[in-house]
Amino acid sequence: MRSRPSSFRFALLGLASVITLAAAAFPADAANKVLKIGFVGVTSGPAAAWGTSNVRSMQTLADWWNSTGGVKIGDDTYDIDVVTFDDQKDPKRAIAGMEKMAQEGIHYVVGPNVDDGAAAVRPVAEKSGIIYFPYAFPKELYTKPAANAVLGMVANYQSGPAIYKYLKENKGVKTIAFVAANESDPLSQRDGGVAAAKALGLDVVADKDTYQNDTRDFTPVLTPIVKLNPDLLVLSGVAPANAPLLIRSARELGYKGLISTETAQDAKVLEEGAGELANGFISVGGASTPEIRSKSMDEFIDRYTKKFGEYNDESNTKIYALQYIVDTLKADPKAIDSIDEFKKTMDSFSAPNPYLKDSSATLHYVGTTSFGQKRQLAVPLVVNEYEDGKFKTLFIANVD
């Protein structure tokens, strides 16, 4: 075989060098940066549905974004990595979880889901430069000097008055009774509900009845309340696993009145635990009902259902935390490394709400009325009524 001229070989080598340099300068698949967002909350035990809804919402949304190229923040594109920690509804474990997030350099964390946990992690969050988004209601978490917690949903002292007022005006409710687990979270919600009921002029006939969270026979607890025959029985701060047991016991004891709670619930758990006895049960629902939700929300629900084999209506609310975090970072990319920048941006932040049909709906921070500063996500207050395995919308309101 005849050899090629040396000049030809040099030309090929030169062309190869150019191609190599071009490939180095413009890689075909440049890897995105990774942005870690944490979750610390309960995903096991009676309250597992609350945290599981958080985690699944975050994972579904992150997978969706990552599969479509990632999230553009400033000059960089990021894949979202959701880092989770099950605190088992234990404040000590919640602290350990938040410390884990700090060790990994995570500045933004969703959770915890209960009052004790949210209060317990506050020192770690403030010391470590973490903004966290609890689903817990104590006002001291969101009022000055506290500044690092942002309420991820509507609080019971915001939803409770709205529910009681609606039932008073539309269902003729005049008397009301409360029952709560003997834990700080539900007891705090009970006290807030009692104050709201009294402010509306309702007659509170019971507000001291409690039970242990591991109770499975609620007949002794509910018998004296049922004898009082209140128009409305409020299950303050009830865990999703306990709600159907309380409802079943009340109905089997002959209670005919309304039953409600200010916590979000799981329709599947209600169906399995109480069946048709749960019909008429009123609870705070997800923030995107069929009447108001967008095509993007429909796609989220479809992706979630395909990923996990089921859907929890509460995820209509839980979708918002990660969306707010990322969109606020988009508004001020310096906030990726500085929570002080994030805090400054919150006061004027506004972005389109992708989950509502209304094109004028925006993502923005609220809470000035309740907390004196913007430390709450603006999500619609949706109140549901359970009926034959599904939730239907009772009414919708907003919080400022």
Stockholm file with secondary structure:
# STOCKHOLM 1.0

chainA/1-400         MRSRPSSFRFALLGLASVITLAAAAFPADAANKVLKIGFVGVTSGPAAAWGTSNVRSMQTLADWWNSTGGVKIGDDTYDIDVVTFDDQKDPKRAIAGMEKMAQEGIHYVVGPNVDDGAAAVRPVAEKSGIIYFPYAFPKELYTKPAANAVLGMVANYQSGPAIYKYLKENKGVKTIAFVAANESDPLSQRDGGVAAAKALGLDVVADKDTYQNDTRDFTPVLTPIVKLNPDLLVLSGVAPANAPLLIRSARELGYKGLISTETAQDAKVLEEGAGELANGFISVGGASTPEIRSKSMDEFIDRYTKKFGEYNDESNTKIYALQYIVDTLKADPKAIDSIDEFKKTMDSFSAPNPYLKDSSATLHYVGTTSFGQKRQLAVPLVVNEYEDGKFKTLFIANVD
#=GR chainA/1-400 SS CCCCCHHHHHHHHHHHHHHHHHHHHSCTTCCCEEEEEEEEECCSSTTHHHHHHHHHHHHHHHHHHHHTTCEEETTEEEEEEEEEEECTTCHHHHHHHHHHHHHTTCCEEECCCSHHHHHHTHHHHHHHTCEEECCCCCGGGTSTTCCSBCBCSCCHHHHHHHHHHHHHHHHCCCEEEEEEESSHHHHHHHHHHHHHHHHTTCEEEEEEEEECTTCCCCHHHHHHHHHHCCSEEEEETCCTTTHHHHHHHHHHTTCCSEEEEEEECCHHHHHHHHGGGGTTCEEECCSCCTTTBCHHHHHHHHHHHHHHSSCCTTHHHHTHHHHHHHHHHHHCGGGGSCHHHHHHHHTTCCEECTTBSCTTCEECEECHHHHSSCCEECCCEEEEEEETTEEEEEEEECCC
#=GC SS_cons         CCCCCHHHHHHHHHHHHHHHHHHHHSCTTCCCEEEEEEEEECCSSTTHHHHHHHHHHHHHHHHHHHHTTCEEETTEEEEEEEEEEECTTCHHHHHHHHHHHHHTTCCEEECCCSHHHHHHTHHHHHHHTCEEECCCCCGGGTSTTCCSBCBCSCCHHHHHHHHHHHHHHHHCCCEEEEEEESSHHHHHHHHHHHHHHHHTTCEEEEEEEEECTTCCCCHHHHHHHHHHCCSEEEEETCCTTTHHHHHHHHHHTTCCSEEEEEEECCHHHHHHHHGGGGTTCEEECCSCCTTTBCHHHHHHHHHHHHHHSSCCTTHHHHTHHHHHHHHHHHHCGGGGSCHHHHHHHHTTCCEECTTBSCTTCEECEECHHHHSSCCEECCCEEEEEEETTEEEEEEEECCC
//
